[in-house]
């Protein structure tokens, strides 16, 4: 019987062990999509206790605690930080079979040197030891990133963000990790959502001009794209819930914008025309600048209207969607392709049944001298676990080129989440090692090991065209 989480954790054969320990383990990380706070990095935050750094904003753990019957006051409510940690310690043993159990103990081991299993019996000792260590300089925000062998990362930023913390980081020669913004313009095309008019007002303020026409609106977005580009941004990111496509013109979009600014009710058709025209404009803008366009698909957000009113978004009340969207996605990409303006694109689905769909769609728009121009994105959100990662990689290998895959991302708000790269790398090496052991791939460690290193870091470094 193997020991829990030993050196061969998730590695089921000798070839997998060689691939991980020789080729994958020491590769650097480029975390091209995360939700870390640039302010916390710029200010090199010290965390007051393990609850703040471990449970704060972590809706994965919040969902597990709720499923374990923990009252909301210990999840996001008024309970003390220690009481919240103790409730998480009660929940952790119930997470066996959930990736949270692995992530929790990888984080305790790799960052805090704690081998004990988290439980009510060990909680007090772990609480004290983690809090003692968190007061040391090597547990401040920047040190945690650097200790994780991260060479660069991209945060997620609204077009109206001033990027003041990115500016400060770009001028700081003492921090070697590159921190770039990523352009997240969801509020620009979600014209049917509350707050759209108020967001346009913020956009007007930051560009210093009025937005009265759709041409003005596009010019304002253009200015923000240029500003983000000057700050090193080479990625955009979109949550499309769902993606839509409806033929229209800029004049049609202008009429819809006018109605929205007057706060009149929009029809479904009007909303879809506006969203389509904005996304087409953005896609062409990205292609002209060599940016990567990330599209996140198949999610239903804020399922509990009651809890959304109480807690707001991103608090653990989301799910997979099963809506058909293949034809809309194809129509959008095909329209961009008519003028050769399909940017480098990563397609993510929250529903793993979409993997083959997206892999085949991606294959229709490859080319242009860019290896892996169209990517099937890493197992995302509910899929960044063993089975989800394997399903995504097998679908990519079956239909496209796994060798050109840009690999793992954290998609996290926690500075302790970089162990997820170790988790992914072990799963990748076991998959490839098993193929070698079964005679499905050649027993050529230099060849397969090079493929591992490319997926771990090299492909992403080259694909995103950033300085690391």
VOGU-3710 file (C-alpha; in Angstrom, 3 decimals, decimal comma):
1> xxxxxxxxxx> 0,000/0,000/0,000  1,320/3,431/-0,947  1,552/6,142/1,688  -0,764/9,109/1,375  0,697/11,825/-0,824  4,221/10,404/-0,995  6,839/11,222/-3,642  4,952/9,120/-6,193  1,582/10,745/-5,438  -0,671/10,355/-8,519
11> xxxxxxxxxx> 2,199/8,648/-10,385  1,275/5,031/-11,054  4,271/3,704/-12,960  8,071/4,145/-13,218  7,931/6,174/-16,432  5,475/8,626/-14,896  7,794/9,038/-11,911  10,771/9,738/-14,171  8,813/12,240/-16,242  7,644/14,150/-13,185
21> xxxxxxxxxx> 10,811/14,199/-11,119  13,260/14,695/-14,018  11,305/16,906/-16,388  8,262/18,528/-14,776  8,968/19,206/-11,120  11,425/22,069/-11,462  9,850/23,823/-14,432  8,880/27,453/-13,750  5,282/28,669/-13,798  3,567/31,258/-15,952
31> xxxxxxxxxx> 0,149/31,726/-14,353  -1,571/33,352/-17,309  -5,045/33,500/-15,753  -5,646/34,214/-12,080  -7,651/36,500/-9,831  -4,871/37,569/-7,479  -5,040/41,129/-6,205  -2,408/43,366/-7,845  -2,762/45,661/-4,833  -1,771/42,884/-2,449
41> xxxxxxxxxx> 1,243/42,076/-4,625  2,295/45,720/-4,975  1,922/46,339/-1,239  3,527/42,970/-0,414  0,759/42,104/1,981  1,296/40,301/5,271  -1,621/38,052/6,207  -2,947/38,273/9,739  -3,802/34,563/9,946  -4,354/31,416/7,901
51> xxxxxxxxxx> -8,081/32,049/7,505  -7,437/35,295/5,650  -5,034/33,748/3,148  -6,675/30,307/2,927  -10,430/30,774/3,257  -10,933/34,396/2,256  -12,577/34,478/-1,181  -12,212/30,720/-1,697  -15,642/29,681/-2,904  -14,407/26,105/-3,464
61> xxxxxxxxxx> -13,970/25,669/0,290  -17,152/27,632/1,001  -19,208/25,212/-1,089  -17,708/22,229/0,724  -18,407/23,784/4,125  -22,030/24,429/3,199  -22,365/20,856/1,925  -21,034/19,692/5,302  -23,790/21,560/7,092  -21,727/24,512/8,300
71> xxxxxxxxxx> -23,792/27,609/9,059  -23,129/30,587/6,787  -21,837/32,701/9,668  -18,771/30,409/9,736  -18,379/30,577/5,951  -18,761/34,227/4,950  -20,444/35,631/8,036  -19,588/37,317/11,309  -17,811/34,428/13,061  -14,211/34,976/14,118
81> xxxxxxxxxx> -11,389/33,937/11,821  -10,393/31,180/14,219  -13,917/29,793/14,407  -14,091/29,775/10,594  -10,828/27,871/10,431  -12,084/25,340/12,954  -15,185/24,750/10,840  -12,987/24,199/7,803  -10,941/21,716/9,861  -14,191/19,868/10,639
91> xxxxxxxxxx> -15,038/19,806/6,945  -11,639/18,745/5,570  -11,904/15,027/6,519  -15,281/14,906/4,756  -13,585/16,054/1,528  -11,866/12,746/0,770  -12,537/12,150/-2,926  -12,810/15,883/-3,585  -9,703/17,662/-4,988  -9,923/20,029/-2,025
101> xxxxxxxxxx> -8,531/17,250/0,169  -5,447/16,995/-2,008  -5,062/20,754/-2,449  -5,401/21,373/1,284  -2,646/18,975/2,211  -0,365/19,973/-0,663  -0,607/23,574/0,537  0,045/22,635/4,165  3,080/20,561/3,157  4,652/22,723/0,476
111> xxxxxxxxxx> 4,242/26,113/2,170  4,078/25,385/5,901  5,974/22,088/6,149  3,021/20,484/7,938  2,511/16,768/7,244  -0,353/16,276/9,714  -3,813/15,716/8,248  -6,184/18,591/8,951  -8,950/17,530/11,332  -10,620/18,784/14,514
121> xxxxxxxxxx> -7,907/16,976/16,481  -5,008/18,714/14,688  -6,705/22,048/14,020  -5,410/23,982/17,038  -1,785/23,003/16,433  -2,021/23,743/12,686  -3,731/27,080/13,356  -0,924/28,157/15,684  1,905/26,961/13,444  0,513/28,534/10,259
131> xxxxxxxxxx> -0,096/31,845/12,019  3,423/31,830/13,458  4,931/31,294/10,015  2,686/33,862/8,335  4,408/36,621/10,284  7,699/35,861/8,557  8,806/37,765/5,464  8,860/34,583/3,383  5,094/34,338/3,809  4,272/37,793/2,484
141> xxxxxxxxxx> 2,505/37,986/-0,876  5,549/38,488/-3,096  7,650/35,849/-1,388  4,904/33,259/-1,750  4,799/33,909/-5,491  8,571/33,796/-5,895  8,900/30,665/-3,711  6,453/28,936/-6,045  8,885/29,393/-8,971  6,487/31,742/-10,737
151> xxxxxxxxxx> 8,123/33,784/-13,504  5,020/35,713/-14,518  1,310/36,027/-13,879  -1,689/37,830/-15,324  -4,375/39,292/-13,112  -7,958/39,979/-14,253  -8,780/43,651/-14,732  -11,764/45,745/-15,785  -11,195/48,211/-18,666  -11,963/51,100/-16,283
161> xxxxxxxxxx> -9,196/50,028/-13,877  -6,433/52,594/-13,523  -3,787/49,817/-13,318  -1,971/51,887/-10,704  -0,659/48,791/-8,927  0,590/47,268/-12,160  2,382/50,537/-12,840  4,015/50,388/-9,418  5,058/46,773/-9,950  6,489/47,496/-13,391
171> xxxxxxxxxx> 8,722/50,165/-11,839  9,822/47,994/-8,910  13,182/46,425/-9,708  13,259/44,421/-6,458  10,501/42,006/-7,492  11,632/39,705/-10,324  8,204/38,241/-11,180  6,391/39,886/-14,086  2,825/40,914/-13,221  0,672/41,817/-16,218
181> xxxxxxxxxx> -2,955/42,916/-16,469  -5,518/40,988/-18,488  -8,411/42,808/-20,158  -11,814/41,623/-18,809  -14,478/43,682/-20,653  -17,602/41,731/-19,626  -19,343/44,879/-18,421  -18,903/46,469/-21,847  -21,117/43,968/-23,659  -23,491/42,873/-20,881
191> xxxxxxxxxx> -25,848/45,686/-21,770  -28,801/43,822/-20,259  -27,248/43,593/-16,794  -27,857/46,041/-13,911  -25,128/48,643/-13,677  -24,335/48,945/-17,388  -25,132/52,678/-17,560  -23,129/53,333/-14,403  -20,190/51,430/-15,902  -20,367/53,591/-19,050
201> xxxxxxxxxx> -20,194/56,651/-16,788  -16,991/55,285/-15,241  -15,607/54,677/-18,718  -16,391/58,282/-19,641  -14,565/59,495/-16,560  -11,425/57,512/-17,234  -11,198/58,538/-20,915  -12,189/62,128/-20,174  -14,999/62,371/-22,719  -18,662/61,711/-23,353
211> xxxxxxxxxx> -19,995/58,501/-24,864  -23,071/59,332/-26,921  -22,784/57,031/-29,924  -21,659/53,476/-30,601  -18,655/54,970/-32,403  -17,784/56,824/-29,181  -18,202/53,578/-27,260  -15,821/51,678/-29,527  -13,297/54,515/-29,427  -13,363/54,465/-25,635
221> xxxxxxxxxx> -12,712/50,710/-25,595  -9,963/51,222/-28,153  -8,267/53,736/-25,867  -8,394/51,315/-22,964  -7,000/48,484/-25,101  -4,101/50,715/-26,115  -3,482/51,668/-22,489  -3,564/48,041/-21,332  -1,222/47,127/-24,197  1,238/49,793/-23,047
231> xxxxxxxxxx> 1,163/48,152/-19,600  2,195/44,802/-21,034  -1,258/43,267/-21,433  -1,417/40,589/-24,114  -4,546/38,719/-22,978  -8,245/39,343/-22,798  -10,778/37,293/-20,888  -14,535/36,953/-21,331  -17,245/35,168/-19,399  -19,898/34,467/-22,016
241> xxxxxxxxxx> -23,050/33,300/-20,226  -23,923/32,327/-22,895  -22,199/33,297/-26,113  -24,692/34,719/-28,610  -24,488/35,679/-32,254  -27,012/37,792/-34,161  -26,309/39,582/-37,420  -26,490/43,339/-37,221  -24,645/46,555/-37,974  -22,957/49,286/-35,989
251> xxxxxxxxxx> -26,022/51,431/-36,685  -28,194/48,759/-35,087  -25,873/48,655/-32,076  -26,021/52,453/-31,858  -29,803/52,360/-31,557  -29,608/49,705/-28,836  -27,002/51,714/-26,927  -29,197/54,800/-27,050  -32,097/52,864/-25,549  -29,880/51,417/-22,836
261> xxxxxxxxxx> -28,488/54,826/-21,871  -32,075/56,001/-21,486  -32,626/52,925/-19,301  -35,332/51,576/-21,564  -36,123/47,863/-21,642  -34,266/45,979/-24,376  -35,564/43,002/-26,313  -33,633/39,744/-26,528  -32,850/40,482/-30,171  -31,528/43,971/-29,386
271> xxxxxxxxxx> -29,334/42,639/-26,604  -27,885/39,950/-28,855  -27,134/42,423/-31,654  -25,261/44,711/-29,288  -23,264/41,899/-27,680  -22,329/40,511/-31,077  -21,129/43,850/-32,436  -19,052/44,583/-29,347  -17,451/41,117/-29,358  -16,642/41,385/-33,060
281> xxxxxxxxxx> -15,017/44,753/-32,484  -12,989/43,369/-29,580  -11,921/40,233/-31,445  -10,598/42,285/-34,348  -8,793/44,632/-31,987  -7,086/41,705/-30,253  -6,038/40,144/-33,560  -4,420/43,392/-34,688  -2,296/43,520/-31,537  -1,405/39,849/-31,264
291> xxxxxxxxxx> -3,416/39,378/-28,069  -4,894/36,117/-26,856  -8,687/35,997/-26,484  -9,936/33,738/-23,689  -13,587/32,659/-23,851  -15,155/31,030/-20,788  -18,338/29,155/-21,622  -21,086/26,937/-20,168  -21,581/28,463/-16,729  -24,725/29,505/-14,884
301> xxxxxxxxxx> -23,836/32,137/-12,323  -25,525/33,283/-9,130  -28,035/30,416/-9,094  -29,433/31,410/-5,716  -31,036/34,822/-6,173  -31,458/35,074/-2,419  -27,773/34,488/-1,655  -26,737/36,761/-4,504  -28,696/39,564/-2,872  -26,989/38,846/0,444
311> xxxxxxxxxx> -23,408/38,088/-0,622  -23,021/39,229/-4,225  -21,303/37,313/-7,061  -18,400/34,827/-6,886  -19,466/33,333/-3,563  -20,022/29,705/-4,585  -23,520/29,626/-6,018  -22,680/28,814/-9,631  -22,964/25,694/-11,769  -22,356/24,125/-15,157
321> xxxxxxxxxx> -24,727/24,986/-17,986  -26,063/22,575/-20,612  -27,108/25,135/-23,203  -26,284/24,517/-26,861  -23,961/27,238/-28,168  -21,796/25,575/-30,831  -23,422/27,298/-33,787  -23,206/30,739/-32,159  -19,512/30,239/-31,387  -18,791/29,066/-34,922
331> xxxxxxxxxx> -20,698/32,003/-36,423  -18,711/34,453/-34,265  -15,322/32,959/-35,165  -16,280/32,603/-38,826  -17,268/36,273/-39,021  -13,853/37,250/-37,641  -12,219/34,807/-40,041  -13,800/36,495/-43,068  -11,257/39,300/-42,690  -8,530/37,095/-41,163
341> xxxxxxxxxx> -9,086/38,572/-37,706  -9,403/35,476/-35,539  -6,973/36,157/-32,678  -5,120/33,477/-30,776  -7,981/32,008/-28,769  -8,446/29,738/-25,756  -11,831/28,043/-25,392  -12,827/26,865/-21,912  -16,009/25,036/-21,007  -17,334/24,524/-17,504
351> xxxxxxxxxx> -19,239/21,508/-18,809  -16,828/18,660/-19,663  -19,250/17,218/-22,203  -18,272/20,185/-24,400  -14,599/19,198/-24,663  -14,945/17,404/-28,004  -17,216/20,142/-29,359  -14,684/22,865/-28,567  -11,718/20,810/-29,766  -13,341/20,303/-33,158
361> xxxxxxxxxx> -14,374/23,958/-33,432  -10,821/25,009/-32,561  -9,499/22,801/-35,361  -11,542/24,747/-37,905  -9,670/27,992/-37,219  -6,064/26,870/-36,746  -3,207/28,097/-38,904  -1,590/31,399/-39,700  1,833/30,081/-38,783  0,971/30,009/-35,075
371> xxxxxxxxxx> 1,419/26,620/-33,345  -1,699/25,850/-31,346  -3,328/29,140/-32,315  -6,708/27,811/-31,153  -6,503/26,156/-27,748  -8,820/23,856/-25,819  -8,395/25,409/-22,396  -7,293/23,577/-19,288  -9,856/21,892/-17,045  -11,573/24,922/-15,555
381> xxxxxxxxxx> -13,305/25,586/-12,227  -15,328/22,443/-11,445  -13,064/20,535/-13,856  -9,651/21,352/-12,382  -9,507/17,957/-10,718  -7,989/14,637/-11,758  -10,838/13,324/-13,906  -11,559/16,733/-15,433  -7,934/17,323/-16,373  -7,596/13,874/-17,905
391> xxxxxxxxxx> -10,824/14,276/-19,906  -9,666/17,624/-21,265  -6,199/16,377/-22,225  -7,487/13,158/-23,805  -10,038/15,115/-25,857  -7,300/17,471/-27,014  -4,961/14,589/-27,838  -7,676/12,699/-29,728  -8,775/15,660/-31,845  -5,902/18,172/-31,828
401> xxxxxxxxxx> -2,305/18,367/-30,600  -1,688/17,826/-26,899  1,955/18,710/-27,583  0,949/22,348/-28,298  -1,170/22,719/-25,137  -0,401/25,834/-23,049  -1,087/23,958/-19,838  -2,363/24,780/-16,383  -3,564/28,000/-14,782  -4,704/28,646/-11,212
411> xxxxxxxxxx> -7,830/30,783/-11,867  -7,510/31,507/-8,144  -7,649/34,338/-5,636  -5,249/32,586/-3,255  -1,481/32,986/-3,096  -1,275/29,360/-1,927  -2,859/27,887/-5,063  0,340/27,289/-6,994  0,417/23,709/-5,737  -2,340/23,141/-8,303
421> xxxxxxxxxx> 0,424/23,261/-10,918  2,156/20,382/-9,136  -1,165/18,521/-9,065  -1,643/19,079/-12,804  1,943/18,145/-13,656  1,712/14,856/-11,790  -1,518/14,007/-13,639  0,037/14,984/-16,992  3,117/12,839/-16,350  1,011/9,882/-15,282
431> xxxxxxxxxx> -1,106/10,138/-18,423  1,917/10,245/-20,728  3,826/7,699/-18,643  0,929/5,262/-18,889  0,874/5,665/-22,678  4,593/4,831/-22,749  4,200/1,848/-20,427  1,341/0,524/-22,568  3,274/0,931/-25,800  0,967/3,693/-27,010
441> xxxxxxxxxx> 3,813/6,246/-27,063  7,524/5,629/-27,699  9,840/4,864/-24,804  11,890/7,966/-25,580  12,252/10,031/-22,414  13,948/12,888/-24,225  11,012/13,184/-26,628  8,228/12,720/-24,064  10,102/14,697/-21,405  10,456/17,623/-23,798
451> xxxxxxxxxx> 6,726/17,470/-24,439  6,116/17,586/-20,675  8,337/20,647/-20,259  6,650/22,407/-23,148  3,197/21,861/-21,668  4,367/22,881/-18,192  5,883/26,217/-19,243  7,518/26,650/-22,653  4,368/26,614/-24,772  2,673/29,272/-22,630
461> xxxxxxxx> 5,774/31,468/-22,579  5,932/31,415/-26,378  2,180/31,583/-27,040  1,484/34,672/-24,977  4,498/36,570/-26,269  5,358/38,243/-22,958  8,694/38,960/-21,336  9,398/36,632/-18,405
//
